[in-house]
Amino acid sequence: MARVIFENVTKLYGGNAAPAVNDLNMEVMDREFLVLVGPSGCGKSTAMRMVAGLEEISDGRIIIGDRVVNDLPPKDRDVAMVFQSYALYPHMTVYDNLAYPLKLRKVPKPERDQRVREAARILDIEQFLDRKPKALSGGQRQRVALGRAIVRNADLFLMDEPLSNLDAKLRVQTRAELIKLHERVSTTTIYVTHDQVEAMTMGDRIAVMSLGVLQQLDTPQNLYDVPVNKFVAGFIGSPSMNFVDVTLQADNGRIYAVTPGFKMRVPDLTGRALEQYIGQTVTLGVRPEHLLERSRLDGNAPPDATIPVKVDIVETLGNEIFVYLVSGSVTLTSRMDPDIKLQSGQEIEVAAEPRRLHFFDPKTEQRVA
Amino acid sequence: MGTTARSLPRTRPVTADRSWRLRQRLLAAGRYALLIGFLVVFLVPFVWYASMALKTERQIAASPFGLPIPPAWDNLEQAWTLGRYSQYLPNTVVYAVAVIAGVCTFSCLSGYALARLTFPGRNLMFLLLLVGITVPFQSLMIPTYYLARDLNILGTRLGMIVPATAFGLSFGSFLMRAFFRGLPEEIADAARVDGGSEWRVFRDVMLPLARPGLATLATFSFLETWTAFLLPLVLVQRDELRPVSLGLLFFTGRYSSDRGLIAAGVMFTIVPIILVYIALQRKFIEGITAGALK
């Protein structure tokens, strides 16, 4: 088992002015399941490939266990990797695919055989051992790819979007199996995905990346509750957080968020942190599931802490409804109980619990309250 | 009225269907006619030579395109003996096998390096290889002769094998480079992470995947070596080392030539090529069409 430390790690591709990974500092704990998440091109796969040794590190250090691995070739790093395309060896049978890493490490034949069969049993692919990969379904290939990783008893697992080629149903099923597998083998795992649901459900901690920069490294719940900036706030959660540019005004010792469409009182506790922004514009963020019809809010919101809106569109999903609301030029999305009967054009008041309101500096996009 | 009303919708689609079917049949007939035309164009010289191989000089003069009736089987025996095929055929097999082995081995190594490894001057090297493909043998014939002489391989089997391998390397490296570039990088990465050195990645994973490309290259090399004429004419000076292509020279005198014997000799030369092609046909087609899609 091993921990992985990124120390000021930077990756710069020739011809590109902007680094693919920029001054990355983080530590993956021993036995941890860490998810690297972010949109395409954010540098998450590059960061993982640098750990595997498949990309050179332009600057900084990567430490696996107690060894600085910058100059070690992939074969000497003792990491196992599952690729997005599975990358099985098409000319070898499933058995040979699983046995190949052991053969390269000169594991004696009887032990090799025993470990291959053990991995095949764990992943329920024993009946396919004589087949070639082309004779397997996507899900079965995925299992073989996982098997090739676990058969090694490596210090570190790297998984590069391993579920993205599976259909939706199989993805959910395999996700659960991966979680179980991690509980069983407890190997330190770095998992790359662009799917925030995968990230939230699988990760002990999640590292959110954007444009090569680590935005936040935290537990799934903290990322959701206390996003450090507007990017993380918008990236985590579906539908994504509503953002409205508001001007802060002081009135009778209280702070109000004002737009041409509404004037909403900012909760006192939050307001104190916002005092320096009075008279300026800040970005107000509220998640759709926290923007409720006023009467549905526990303890009801005070009248001046609500937003008057007009219902634009109602989308019914069965277990919930998405309501698109309009207030002046501002459009908001709300996720509500399906038993609320709303119609297009209806005027209602919505509000959120004080702790569910987020404020961001419009220039730096950092969270201010 | 009722009958007309009912019959109308029935007859119209049937007519449309018939004309559509007719059009399809005509199109298919046209396609087949074209293909048969090509087949005839390619087969006529072969059949003509095959029939000539079984005709005496007098039969050829009387009816150049006629059937060999009665067949002059003697031609084959005479050509075999006169053209020294029992001696030249094994020579050619040795040359072909050695050149194929050399070209395939070195082309795989250089093709892989040019496709997958990064090193200074890689693109320049590839450009030089491309230039190598375009230079005709005739312009290098004399320097090659002197080079072979200086290397003390002139008049030996190596005198044929080494230059033929060298001349095949430009195209071979070009072909194998294209093939290796077409293979997914992730598979090589997987082998590296699994613990493979660059050599093991090449030998265990990438090379087996490049088999269709190798079969194509082997076929091309075989064809090139088997039919080579100028190269052995210049470099193989000892009679007992000559390949089949030079055997044909014995059927041509200064003032006359025996067309029947030449045709029989040509048959001995091309039949092995056809057999090799049939054996490697599937892989060959896979190889030359690889990368055409995606």
Interface residues (C-beta under 8 A of the other chain):
Chain A: A52 G53 L54 P73 P74 K75 R77 V79 A80 M81 F83 Q84 S85 A87 L88 Y89 P90 H91 Y100 P101 L104 R105 R148 R152 L158
Chain B: P184 E186 I187 D189 A190 A191 R192 V193 D194 G195 G196 S197 R200 D204 V205 P208 L209
